[in-house]
Amino acid sequence: MQIKKILISASIAALMAPALAFAASNTVTLTTDVVLNIGGITVNVTGSSATISSIVVSGSTFAATVESGSYFKVSAPNGNALDESLSTAVTHNRVCNSTASTYEITANTTATVTITPQSETCATRVTNAQTTTSSGGGNGPIISSGGGGGGGGAYTPPPTPAIIPTTSGTAAQLQQQIQGLMGQIQTLSGGASFKRDLKMGMTGSDVKSLQAYLNAHGYVVTSSGGGSPGNETTKFGGLTKAALIKLQKAAGISPAAGYFGAKTRAYIAAHP
């Protein structure tokens, strides 16, 4: 059985300086929200068709390299303004007003998009409840729509605020989460294959692939150490058995005894 894609289903808390990144020779298809915390500012990244080669979090910015035809949306749930550095190869639509701060981006070819969230909110940028939008490829001035009979003027963003320092504990947490994603990507690159039954005490690369599958689908083998996301091992132990039992119970596989047999292999083949 070949795992053909990876589903990023966990929120990623990103507060890193210096830069950290996850990347692989294979791309990753974004299917659910990714939550980044950049310099103390929360940013959500969503997109049902976003094929991402890499995400790099550095200081007060993050950069995403996306494949041609990808669409994704960046939003600041607390209303923080989002400044950007966009390739001319992308089309974007920005909303920055008293109730929303979002960027919708479509890549016409492979491109890198850099977003810098600001401590200032859109509500403070936009006076008199004016809505600020812009669309098109590349950078350009933000034009504020005027009231009845009046035109809007060009807006110049303020200087980027100082980077908020992060704690070593936060950095360690992010490192562990990114390692988990990299482990899943490595499993994707290698092509997990299950051709035999597995049980407690057995070893092999297919055991490691099974642990990666369990970790990626919410049945975490362990939160730290051997078997944790990004640290999968080749040994089928008690923690692997317990995680497998959870999957079997959720999938209605009987008996849910932690034995990796034909029924469970068929389920995984149908749910990559």
C-alpha positions, -999 to 999 in steps of 0.1 A, spaced: 0 0 0 14 33 -10 7 65 11 2 91 -17 -2 122 3 1 137 38 -27 155 55 -16 184 78 -43 181 104 -25 194 135 -21 231 144 15 243 142 25 269 169 53 288 153 73 313 174 108 309 162 140 330 159 162 321 142 145 306 113 131 270 112 115 253 81 100 221 69 105 210 34 110 179 13 115 168 -23 78 160 -23 52 187 -19 26 187 8 -11 192 2 -27 215 28 -62 202 37 -70 218 70 -60 249 90 -24 255 100 -20 279 129 12 299 131 21 321 161 46 346 148 61 370 173 31 366 196 6 372 167 -17 343 156 -20 337 118 -42 310 102 -33 294 69 -61 276 51 -66 262 16 -83 231 1 -60 232 -29 -27 245 -16 3 225 -27 32 237 -6 69 229 -11 81 247 21 71 269 49 98 290 66 92 308 99 118 334 106 115 361 133 85 382 126 77 367 91 68 335 74 74 325 37 55 298 18 66 284 -15 36 272 -34 31 252 -66 13 265 -98 -25 267 -94 -24 266 -56 -49 287 -36 -46 295 0 -59 321 25 -40 338 53 -60 354 81 -53 371 114 -82 362 138 -73 390 161 -74 416 133 -36 422 131 -26 439 98 -8 416 73 20 432 52 33 412 23 61 406 -2 45 389 -32 59 375 -64 44 389 -96 35 353 -104 6 354 -79 -29 370 -79 -41 382 -45 -70 398 -28 -66 416 5 -92 427 31 -82 449 59 -110 466 78 -125 469 113 -138 433 112 -113 413 91 -77 410 81 -71 384 53 -51 376 22 -63 353 -5 -35 341 -28 -35 322 -61 -2 311 -77 0 313 -115 33 294 -113 56 282 -86 61 313 -63 72 324 -28 49 345 -7 62 363 24 38 376 51 47 399 80 20 402 106 19 436 125 11 444 161 -11 472 147 -47 461 138 -66 468 106 -92 486 128 -66 512 137 -53 515 102 -87 521 87 -105 552 99 -143 559 97 -150 522 91 -136 524 56 -128 491 40 -94 486 25 -89 461 -3 -64 455 -31 -61 428 -57 -37 419 -85 -2 405 -89 28 417 -70 30 446 -45 10 478 -49 -4 506 -28 -34 499 -6 -64 520 -18 -90 529 8 -126 532 -5 -140 567 2 -175 576 14 -202 590 -8 -188 614 -33 -152 611 -20 -123 591 -34 -98 571 -13 -61 579 -9 -30 558 -10 -19 543 23 18 538 33 23 511 59 42 521 91 77 507 99 78 471 110 77 468 148 105 452 168 106 414 168 91 400 201 117 376 216 106 340 222 113 316 250 134 285 246 104 264 258 83 277 229 112 270 205 116 234 217 79 228 213 79 241 177 110 221 169 92 189 180 61 197 160 82 205 129 101 173 133 68 154 134 59 169 100 93 162 86 89 126 97 56 123 79 71 139 48 100 114 49 74 86 51 57 101 20 90 103 2 100 67 9 66 53 1 52 33 30 43 -3 21 25 -29 42 29 -64 28 28 -85 60 10 -88 92 26 -71 122 24 -78 159 41 -68 191 78 -76 192 84 -75 154 108 -50 138 112 -35 104 108 -4 82 71 -12 78 67 -9 116 82 26 114 58 34 86 29 22 107 39 44 136 41 74 112 6 66 99 -8 64 134 9 96 145 -3 114 113 -39 103 118 -45 112 154 -35 79 171 -2 92 185 21 64 197 37 87 223 42 125 227 79 123 232 109 101 227 110 70 205 78 65 185 67 102 188 60 123 157 93 126 138 110 100 160 93 68 148 112 36 154 114 2 137 102 -18 168 66 -28 174 62 -23 212 35 -18 237 29 19 228 25 10 191 0 -17 200 -20 6 222 -22 33 194 -32 6 169 -60 -6 192 -73 30 193 -74 31 155 -91 -3 153 -118 7 178 -124 40 159 -126 22 126 -149 -6 139 -123 -33 132 -129 -65 153 -112 -78 173 -95 -45 183 -65 -64 198 -36 -44 184 -27 -71 158 -19 -55 124 -36 -80 100 -55 -81 68 -85 -61 80 -64 -32 93 -42 -32 62 -72 -30 41 -86 -1 61 -53 18 58 -51 12 21 -86 27 18 -77 57 41 -42 69 31 
